C-alpha cells in the first residue's frame, strides 16, 4: 500500500466511526423525543428519525466506497455530514465533523488530485 492511499483508508475508518456514532446519537435523540411526546410534553420538537437513519446509512455507504471510489464517497459523506446537522440539530456537532473530515480526506486523495512534476528537457 502506498502512502497516497492512506488518506482513503483513514477516510474509511473515520467514516465508519462517524456512522456508528451517528446511529447511536440518532437513536437516542429520536427515542427521547418520541417518549417525551408520548408522555404528554407539548413543547417537544418532532424528530426525523427515519431521515436520520437514512443519512447515517448513506454516510456508511460512502465510507465503504472511500477506497474504491473516493469522489463518490466524498459526495455521500458530505451529504450525510451536512444533513445530520439538520436532523440532529445541535447533537449533529458530534457526528457532522467526522463525516466532513472523512469526505475531505477521500476527496483530497482522489486520483486526479495528485500533481505531477512538469518534465523539463535540458537537452539542447
N, C-alpha and C positions, 0 to 999 in steps of 0.2 A: 504494500500500500504506500503510495507516495504521499508526500506532505500536503499537497494541494487538496487531496480528497479528505483530509482530516476535518476540514470545516463541515463537509457534508455529513460525516459520521457524528460530529458534535451536534449538528442541526437535528439529526435523527434522535440522539439521546435527549437533548433539551426539549424537542417537540413531544416525545413520548412522555417525559416527566410532566410537561405542561398539560398534556391531555389527561393524565391521571389526576393531577391536582385540580384541573378544571372539572372533571367528573365529580370529584368529592365535593368541591365548593358548590357546584350547581345543584347537586343532590341535597346538600344541607340547606342551601338558600331556598330552594323551591319547597322542600318539605316543611321548613319552618314557617314560611309564608302561608302555605296551604293549611297547616294546622291552626295557625292564628286566625285565618279567615274562617275556618270551620267552627272555631270556638266562639265566634261572635265579634271579634275585633273588626271594627268598621273602617279604621284608618290604615289598614294594611294594603300596600300596593299589590296589584296582581303580578304574578311572575310569568315568565315564558319558559317553563321548564323543558318543554319538548324542543323548542328552538335552541335553547342552551345545549341540550343533549346533541342535537344535530350539528351545532358548531363545534362541539368537542370532538365528535366523530370525524368531522371534516378536517380539523386540525390533526387528529391522529393519522388519518389517511395521508395528509400532507407530510407528516413526519416520516411515515413509512416510505414515501416517494423521494425523500431527500437525497438518497444516494444515487438512484437511477435517473430521476427527472428533477433536477434542482429548481428549474423555473416553475414548473407546476407545483412543486412542494412549497416554494416561497409564496406563490399566489394563494394556495389553500390555507397556509398557516397565517398569512396576513389577514385574510378574510375572517378566520376564526379568532385571531387576536383582537381585531377591531370589533367584531360582532359581540364578543363576550363582554366588552365594556358596556354595551347597551343592555344586555340581558342581565348580567350580574350587578350592574350599577357599580358602586364603589368596591365591591368584592372582586371586580374584574381587574383591579390593580394587582392582585396576587397571581393572576394567570396570564393576562394580556402581554406583559413584558417578556415572558418566557417564549410565547409564540412569536412575538415580534423579533426577538433576538435570533431565534431559530430560523425565521424566514430570511432575515438579513444574512445569516451565515450561509444558508443554502443559495441565496441569490448571488452573493459575492464569490462563491466557488463554482459558478456555472462555467461550462467550457469556453464560452465566448469572452469571459471576463479576464482571462489570463492574457496579459500583454506579452508580445514577443519583441525582442530587441530588433531594431531595424538592421538589416545587413548592409554594411558599407564595404565597398571594394577599394582597396588601396593599390590595386594593380593598375599601372598606367599603360 
